[in-house]
Amino acid sequence: MAQATGAVTSPGPKTDVSKALLGGGTYRGLDQQRLSPLEERVEKIRRVSGFFLAPIGFLAMWFLPQGMDGTQQKVASVLIGVILLWLCESIPIPVTALLGVAMMVLVGVAPASDVLAPFGSSTIFTFIGAFILAQAMLKHGVAQRIAYLVLGIPGVGKSTVRIILAFGVITCVLSAFVSNTATVAMLLPTALGILTVIAQLMQDKGVVKQDFDPMRLRVGAALMLMLAYGASIGGLLTPVGAPPNLIGRGLIESTTGTKISFGQWVAAAAPICVCMLLVLMVILFLVNRPETRRIEGVAEFIADRKRAQGRMSRAEINTVIAFSVTVVLWVFPAILSLFVGVDSTVYKAVDDRLDEGIVAVIGAALLFLLPTDTKKLKGTLEWSDAAKIDWGTILLFGSGMIFGAMMGDSGLAKTIGHGLYSSLGVSSGLVITAAAVVLAILISETTSNTAAAAVTVPIVVPLAVAAGIDPVVPALAATFGASFGFMLPISTPQNAIVYGSGTVPIGRMIRTGVIFDVIGGALIVALLPWLASLVGIGG
């Protein structure tokens, strides 16, 4: 057994690990965390500073000459204030996001009806439906059962490192065909179940104190970040793996006349994805070093828990049915595209009708239709259960979509892009490719990945043409870079979901995300031109 040196039993009350990890929640006040006196002082300074830094940042951008359109300057002012409040966590992050949305209207960026329109997007309904499915998996023990199944694989459950690696591979493979958001939402309960088992074992074996805070475990942060970042990596693997892929691919075809086939895309993306996953594993273990690497007694523990669970209940079976129907409908358009192509009438008709948001809502509705007691007309879930989902995360990402729309509509994103490019001095294809990746990553950090692709690719193509360079590879690099955004909860839906678990402090996400943004971007710049040439993409 690997036991931490000097670990002692604290006189404080024993932590209820299951309640802490499976109870949901995002933002926690200082009185809800177990911090050392030094940590508490640092946290107070960080949070109080936001009340001063955010107004200063807002006013500085508002009044200082920036050489941009008035509407763009208003959007930039609000975004700076919001980002500073997010970094300092002066008020709950979802509330900060809503405050930013309100400010967009108050300062005159656009009418309220235009600003609030993204809240009705399909992605929001994907969140709601997937979160309700996740709630059912937690309530009825499906997540815990899957966790025990994964941990019971010979050799996997004995090492926290192997558990995290196995989870990364599964996440990458699934997200290549299922949307990144849906992949993370459906696997989150399993990850929480695995983390609960690990935390309970660490507590029972004395690796941590009895009154430890399971929400602040480094192994938990590593597992959750593997889930979020692994989905982003896997989304690059196929043209249908993420919305930026479809947007970038379409823009490349419409602006350059070059069509990238499904096979060409996969052949070029696969080596990059493998390298990124390996690099991610190293970064996660260096920045979020697990408290213990080996856990003895897992096999016996899991066997006992499996026996205690017994056979699957009707509620569990219903949950699995609803979950399976949702996944099949999510994957079906991608599978169909392999046989009929993404340009066929059949594919377009099916893809339009099986929108991932609509599918998520259908799957969630099944939980209320499939009965556990026909005499009492009792469904698998009741509305009181659905009301417990993390609405804060839904509000957070909806607000992020609004910020992205305002950046695009005001022209701020394009102004930023042109400003960056004019200062670089374009001289070669490598420089343009690197600039394209950097710009896409920067935009994706503060707005949606979809917006990053939609804004960056149209800028890159004419720039490359003017420089006498084939624009296909730089545009494809920008498309890949648009799927990044690892620093903030708002950067991608999957970041928002894992942040919503409460197990990833924003500081850890920023530190890990910055490193992975830099190294991942470098991998794209170094490998994509060579791989694209190898598979016949571009000139």
Steps between C-alpha positions, in 0.01 A plus 500: 500500500624846412452718804587867518786575734383652822129450423309510825143470605353843561288557809241670281181330372539237232421623149202344321679442170192393300300802610787738422580365153156389380296784647558738207587869513740745342604810688581459869552781746799510732291362785411196287865399441762356732797734459815556699534848657749599228276369220203684646691831511614459139146414391357804676756730338430349157125532532497850650743626233248422230265770630773756423667348192179438303373862509852628427534268200153594375561875527849480351371326189200733483685833517851434366536547122503155337456588134191282463131546433291626794290182522811284493650705781186450709513122448870493588441705816230263627707191414806629686292569810337155481828314445663676797205406722523141373870481578452644848170318570380805693142388448375162374616443142149440357381824663797685350401366159141620542627838616707523182193419289303775674785747447500426126144634486551786747800646317316483168683220317170361365130473594413245767320274249816471290735458796290226661431304178785244552327374816256326267772314312516124456810477720305622803244222452785250459625610840158472664416159354846353565502632857162339569632169366805540723274569798318171439829313477604643835168451677452137399863388536577440133804727520631315804441164333698610193773634727534162669506329159787723379693468824452123491694458173817306590788738571309825444357554846836459675640828369351848492721571199357205305146602591553850363675371186224249429240772543684725254507235228129421541410869491706566186347210309143593592538872426624424148140411408285636783514873568759608756229650719289185495803275562606690810146535632432128468835393650505750787292282735736208439803719569340623823421143596861394445629802691265421788641147523859628487434767764322252727789255473754775571302600805461142626871424451621820668652654189305818581363642822158385614351849460665574163320689223446252211417789267861623517683176418766533230406158367144628458614805306719280276213259430251776419742694282583179313127466433463857368826529307486142373163577339647806325786286367269224380274755335783583258517144370206512257328776300181437702675488836442867587309798353819696414604210277182522293518880482870510411469220246205673335674837489815344353296337224293812423793744498772284343308235307698227677297210638647305792363145511411319821796265456747781434385684811536193724840409355635851566338542841567157655879540561441848643229370733724216623788739570268744675356228723848385603607858571179563696566200721847630587376854569213384718724285718763772535262786581243293693718233656267237655517467877570129457588290196420152627191393688503156657184306576296636212411159357357378833323830560341499154394137531327572829321804359386308191349230721327764710351663191339177383310483173405809304175657612220604266605864546858417399382308194276790396788743544725284283226480235455879491875551496551245221224647282656844539850383411377302197310801368800724562733267311262397220555804272877457523474130415261576215748753358757222459269326250319784321735796554435827678376668180218253430134598538436204729780598739393865512137404569597262781758737647252789505236294680733325742644823635702415810295736717173342390644151550614592853151624584346180361735288711419704810125471431529120488603506866158642587316262264666168590327380818648337808155438649216480247226486765613826656595649160843576641768586245872437518550865597274757659521869426642567847799290391544690174486831686825404676714518185772762486315798358799720584713329235220532244475874569879527484535349156191676364657829602826397333312440175355850531848651544616310191207625294561859609870476408410372158206735431689810614805410293723497808632150428597599145663823622706301748600258227606768253691682773692188593582413141611850402751500784651160412646573159393209279787340313439126465241225519637390837455849644143524369419153634641585842316832506176327400531251787588770755209720392251211506613394848485855636148553366381159619613579855250784537226397260352185349709257293246536221546877493878458506488288184246726330708812568853368449471296179357788290793719612767238435397409146532848337816570698666185366383569145640855516833356613500253209461198730253211470236588763367147566751389765498830697117497492493138618747588776270781609211254506696265724607786725137610535425178690748605768418726791618317810552786745156612620166333582338716234746399227318180401180323609704208631709732717179647640361153576802374693533832679138447600602186688674724754814285495713725274613830656523770236868554584584141410301525179686816399847361581439173321317664212770758424766232471284278283394792276865580429624143444187389313519802270867426433412141406247623244750741344776238492303196379202616294687638193697176465199273562276700265757466223530128573125436458451738206339801669594836349770581248 
